[in-house]
Amino acid sequence: MSHGHPLFARVYARTSRLMEPGLGAHRRALLDGLSGRVIEVGAGNGLNFPHYPEPVTEVIAVEPEPHLRALAETCAAAVPVPIKVVDGVADALPADDASCDAAVACLVLCTVPDQGRALAEIRRVLRPGGRLRFLEHVQAASPGRRRAQKALDATVWPLFGGGCHCGRDTRTAIERAGFGIDRIDHLTSADTRIPFPASPQILGTATPR
Ligand SMILES: C[S@@+](CC[C@H](N)C(=O)[O-])C[C@H]1O[C@@H](n2cnc3c(N)ncnc32)[C@H](O)[C@@H]1O
């Protein structure tokens, strides 16, 4: 199966940079305090890479989309932390069991075809005591906004967003996958510049129970 989304990839490569003045601080918070071997799922064009702290000894950055992967490789070459950009998908992570100290999911659980499978894979590759760090846009709190998200997800949103869904209940998916939420902050467009319908976001950490 091809994972090329050439139009989305080119649009994301440009528009994602426009959100960095808001999102950058949250990317830093997402990665703050990490150390050792980290796997990043769906690394895109590598916008998290400059924010990895130096105690991180290796990042395996998994990205299936060829154009974004090429941009991520350029970004990896420009940062101090060693980052290996690899082709792969969340459903079948290219890492051994219990081989990673942490996993990072940033704006990707909205897009993976099966959140349960992706999260089971993240669990598999985490060592005992390892943690998932997440920054994800999620379903809205109000019923009216949820209805709007649902309508968009059933029509145009996944077409323009490379398979993205704006209204997923990702917190529940993380808990159903057997993680306990250690910390969670709720963000909005005002914090990150990510526009509605992807405005409600969660930033946090979770540990396999
Ligand atoms: C909205 S972008 C986010 C990119 C990056 N994580 C960031 O924070 O800017 C979603 C990313 O998920 C990737 N993706 C899509 N399907 C995937 C899958 N099944 N497994 C892993 N990554 C996937 C896309 O190619 C894209 O790079």
The ligand as a Tripos MOL2 file, in Angstrom:
@<TRIPOS>MOLECULE
LIG
   27    29     1     0     0
SMALL
NO_CHARGES

@<TRIPOS>ATOM
      1 C1         -0.2800   16.2990   10.6560 C.3       1 LIG1
      2 S1          1.1570   15.4800   10.2160 S.3       1 LIG1
      3 C2          2.1400   15.6870   11.6890 C.3       1 LIG1
      4 C3          3.6000   15.5750   11.4290 C.3       1 LIG1
      5 C4          4.5040   15.7900   12.6430 C.3       1 LIG1
      6 N1          4.3060   14.7780   13.6480 N.3       1 LIG1
      7 C5          4.3250   17.1580   13.2540 C.2       1 LIG1
      8 O1          4.1150   17.2420   14.4670 O.co2     1 LIG1
      9 O2          4.4190   18.1640   12.5350 O.co2     1 LIG1
     10 C6          0.6910   13.7600   10.3160 C.3       1 LIG1
     11 C7          1.8350   12.8350    9.9430 C.3       1 LIG1
     12 O3          1.4620   11.4650   10.1360 O.3       1 LIG1
     13 C8          1.9910   10.7140    9.0560 C.3       1 LIG1
     14 N2          1.2250    9.4610    8.9280 N.ar      1 LIG1
     15 C9          0.1160    9.2340    8.2090 C.ar      1 LIG1
     16 N3         -0.2760    7.9580    8.3230 N.ar      1 LIG1
     17 C10         0.6110    7.3540    9.1600 C.ar      1 LIG1
     18 C11         0.7560    6.0360    9.6530 C.ar      1 LIG1
     19 N4         -0.1120    5.0810    9.3350 N.pl3     1 LIG1
     20 N5          1.8020    5.7670   10.4540 N.ar      1 LIG1
     21 C12         2.6890    6.7560   10.7840 C.ar      1 LIG1
     22 N6          2.5950    8.0150   10.3350 N.ar      1 LIG1
     23 C13         1.5780    8.3180    9.5320 C.ar      1 LIG1
     24 C14         1.8310   11.6450    7.8750 C.3       1 LIG1
     25 O4          2.6040   11.2540    6.7630 O.3       1 LIG1
     26 C15         2.2650   12.9560    8.4850 C.3       1 LIG1
     27 O5          3.6380   13.1320    8.4490 O.3       1 LIG1
@<TRIPOS>BOND
     1     1     2 1
     2     2     3 1
     3     2    10 1
     4     3     4 1
     5     4     5 1
     6     5     6 1
     7     5     7 1
     8     7     8 2
     9     7     9 1
    10    10    11 1
    11    11    12 1
    12    11    26 1
    13    12    13 1
    14    13    14 1
    15    13    24 1
    16    14    15 ar
    17    14    23 ar
    18    15    16 ar
    19    16    17 ar
    20    17    18 ar
    21    17    23 ar
    22    18    19 1
    23    18    20 ar
    24    20    21 ar
    25    21    22 ar
    26    22    23 ar
    27    24    25 1
    28    24    26 1
    29    26    27 1
@<TRIPOS>SUBSTRUCTURE
     1 LIG1         1 GROUP 0 **** ****
